[in-house]
């Protein structure tokens, strides 16, 4: 159905009058739907309401589909190498699957300098953005690239013990700052997720308690 093709039908049924002719099409359509709903009395009237809502929903879904990334019926895994099909999870595998699905954001920001762009919470992103470069670098390789502290220490010429100490100090700082933000949200009745409420009341969730 072409855009606003329902307007003539609404005019024929007097749901849009001459007094409404100066309105924008989307405003006139919304007003017509409202009048149809308010005037419904019989079962047939309510069926008419559902008919128009179904028709408009179908038109909206069709428009949204035009903006979706086109994919063939060939599975994304077709012809993929063993590394991609491996059952062992890795950050590279996740990035590659996102790229195959047409989602490039994580790949674009895949670096220690843009670590803050990889989280969805704006306050947590701000905390990560303010970290010193060497801390961003450490968190990126330890938590995204899954390096062990020994592997990372060797790569930058430091000791495993030193890296573990720096890691714990950085995490304590982040948790303290984020805890303050969550406290503010709670005191001001701002929305919080279940995980955020748990963290505020109990600290970091242990693995076996997840």
C-alpha positions as CSV (number, residue, x, y, z in Angstrom):
1,X,0.0,0.0,0.0
2,X,1.5,3.4,-1.0
3,X,2.2,5.9,1.7
4,X,-1.0,7.4,3.2
5,X,-3.1,5.5,0.6
6,X,-5.7,5.0,3.4
7,X,-6.4,8.7,3.6
8,X,-9.1,8.7,0.8
9,X,-10.9,5.8,2.5
10,X,-10.9,7.7,5.7
11,X,-12.4,10.7,3.9
12,X,-15.1,8.6,2.3
13,X,-16.1,7.3,5.7
14,X,-16.1,10.8,7.2
15,X,-13.3,10.0,9.6
16,X,-11.4,12.9,8.1
17,X,-13.5,16.0,7.4
18,X,-12.9,19.2,5.4
19,X,-12.0,20.9,8.7
20,X,-9.0,18.5,8.9
21,X,-7.7,19.3,5.4
22,X,-4.8,21.6,6.6
23,X,-3.4,18.8,8.8
24,X,-0.4,16.8,7.9
25,X,-1.2,13.3,6.5
26,X,0.3,11.5,9.5
27,X,-1.7,13.7,11.9
28,X,-4.9,13.2,9.9
29,X,-4.4,9.5,9.8
30,X,-3.8,9.4,13.6
31,X,-7.0,11.4,14.1
32,X,-9.0,9.1,11.9
33,X,-7.8,6.0,13.7
34,X,-8.7,7.7,17.0
35,X,-12.2,8.5,15.7
36,X,-12.7,5.0,14.5
37,X,-11.8,3.6,17.9
38,X,-14.0,6.1,19.8
39,X,-17.0,5.5,17.6
40,X,-16.8,1.7,17.8
41,X,-19.9,0.2,19.4
42,X,-20.8,-3.0,17.7
43,X,-18.7,-6.1,17.0
44,X,-18.5,-5.1,13.4
45,X,-17.2,-1.7,14.4
46,X,-14.4,-3.3,16.5
47,X,-13.6,-5.6,13.6
48,X,-13.2,-2.5,11.5
49,X,-10.7,-1.0,14.1
50,X,-8.7,-4.3,14.0
51,X,-8.8,-4.2,10.2
52,X,-7.2,-0.8,10.0
53,X,-4.6,-1.5,12.7
54,X,-3.6,-4.7,10.9
55,X,-3.4,-2.9,7.6
56,X,-1.2,-0.1,9.0
57,X,1.0,-2.6,10.9
58,X,1.5,-4.6,7.7
59,X,2.5,-1.4,5.9
60,X,4.9,-0.5,8.7
61,X,6.5,-3.9,8.7
62,X,6.9,-3.8,4.9
63,X,8.7,-0.5,5.1
64,X,11.0,-1.7,7.9
65,X,11.9,-4.8,5.9
66,X,13.2,-2.5,3.1
67,X,15.8,-1.2,5.5
68,X,16.9,-4.6,6.8
69,X,20.2,-6.2,5.6
70,X,19.4,-8.6,2.8
71,X,20.6,-12.2,3.2
72,X,20.3,-15.2,1.0
73,X,19.1,-18.6,2.1
74,X,22.7,-19.9,2.2
75,X,23.7,-20.4,5.8
76,X,26.3,-18.0,7.1
77,X,28.5,-21.0,8.0
78,X,28.6,-22.2,4.4
79,X,32.2,-22.7,3.3
80,X,33.6,-21.2,6.6
81,X,36.9,-22.5,7.8
82,X,37.4,-24.7,10.9
83,X,38.6,-21.7,12.9
84,X,35.2,-20.1,12.5
85,X,33.2,-23.3,13.2
86,X,35.2,-24.1,16.2
87,X,33.2,-24.7,19.4
88,X,35.9,-23.0,21.4
89,X,34.7,-19.4,22.0
90,X,37.0,-16.5,21.2
91,X,36.6,-12.8,20.7
92,X,37.8,-13.0,17.1
93,X,35.0,-15.6,16.4
94,X,32.4,-13.2,17.9
95,X,33.7,-10.3,15.8
96,X,33.6,-12.4,12.6
97,X,30.0,-13.6,13.3
98,X,29.0,-9.9,13.9
99,X,30.6,-8.9,10.6
100,X,28.9,-11.7,8.7
101,X,25.6,-10.5,10.2
102,X,26.3,-6.9,8.9
103,X,27.1,-5.5,12.4
104,X,30.5,-3.7,12.2
105,X,30.4,-1.5,15.3
106,X,32.4,-3.8,17.6
107,X,34.9,-4.4,14.8
108,X,35.4,-0.7,14.2
109,X,36.0,0.0,17.9
110,X,38.2,-3.1,18.5
111,X,41.2,-1.4,20.1
112,X,42.3,-0.4,23.6
113,X,41.9,3.3,22.8
114,X,38.2,2.8,22.0
115,X,37.4,0.3,24.8
116,X,34.7,2.6,26.2
117,X,32.7,2.3,23.0
118,X,32.2,-1.4,23.6
119,X,29.9,-0.9,26.6
120,X,26.3,0.2,26.4
121,X,26.0,2.0,29.8
122,X,26.9,5.7,29.2
123,X,28.3,6.2,32.8
124,X,30.5,3.1,32.6
125,X,31.7,4.2,29.2
126,X,32.7,7.5,30.7
127,X,34.7,5.8,33.5
128,X,36.5,3.6,31.0
129,X,37.2,6.6,28.7
130,X,39.0,8.4,31.6
131,X,41.3,5.6,32.4
132,X,45.0,6.0,31.6
133,X,46.2,4.4,28.3
134,X,48.2,1.6,30.0
135,X,45.1,0.5,32.0
136,X,42.9,0.5,28.9
137,X,45.5,-1.6,27.1
138,X,45.7,-4.1,30.0
139,X,41.9,-4.4,30.4
140,X,41.5,-4.9,26.6
141,X,43.9,-7.8,26.4
142,X,43.0,-9.4,29.7
143,X,39.2,-9.3,29.4
144,X,38.5,-9.1,25.6
145,X,41.5,-10.9,24.1
146,X,41.5,-13.3,27.1
147,X,45.2,-13.1,27.8
148,X,46.4,-14.6,31.0
149,X,48.2,-12.2,33.4
150,X,51.4,-14.1,32.7
151,X,50.9,-13.8,28.9
152,X,50.2,-10.1,29.1
153,X,53.1,-9.5,31.5
154,X,55.5,-11.2,29.1
155,X,54.2,-9.2,26.2
156,X,55.1,-5.9,27.9
157,X,58.1,-7.0,29.8
158,X,56.7,-7.0,33.3
159,X,56.1,-9.6,36.0
160,X,52.9,-11.6,36.4
161,X,52.6,-10.5,40.0
162,X,52.8,-6.8,39.0
163,X,50.1,-7.1,36.4
164,X,47.8,-8.9,38.8
165,X,48.3,-6.1,41.3
166,X,47.6,-3.4,38.7
167,X,44.5,-5.3,37.5
168,X,43.0,-5.5,41.0
169,X,43.7,-1.8,41.6
170,X,42.1,-0.8,38.3
171,X,39.0,-3.0,39.0
172,X,38.6,-1.6,42.5
173,X,38.6,1.9,41.1
174,X,36.1,1.1,38.4
175,X,33.8,-0.6,40.8
176,X,34.0,2.2,43.3
177,X,33.1,4.8,40.7
178,X,30.3,2.7,39.2
179,X,29.0,2.0,42.7
180,X,28.7,5.7,43.3
181,X,26.7,6.1,40.1
182,X,24.4,3.3,40.9
183,X,23.8,4.7,44.4
184,X,22.8,8.0,42.8
185,X,20.4,6.2,40.5
186,X,18.8,4.3,43.4
187,X,18.5,7.5,45.6
188,X,16.8,9.3,42.7
189,X,14.5,6.4,41.7
190,X,16.2,6.0,38.3
191,X,15.8,2.7,36.4
192,X,18.3,-0.1,37.1
193,X,18.8,-3.6,35.8
194,X,18.7,-6.7,38.0
195,X,22.4,-7.0,37.7
196,X,23.0,-3.4,38.7
197,X,20.8,-3.8,41.8
198,X,22.7,-7.0,42.7
199,X,26.1,-5.3,42.3
200,X,25.0,-2.3,44.4
201,X,23.8,-4.5,47.2
202,X,26.2,-7.5,47.1
203,X,29.2,-6.5,45.0
204,X,30.5,-8.6,42.1
205,X,28.5,-11.7,41.4
206,X,30.5,-14.9,41.9
207,X,30.7,-17.4,39.1
208,X,28.8,-20.2,40.8
209,X,26.1,-17.7,41.8
210,X,25.3,-16.6,38.3
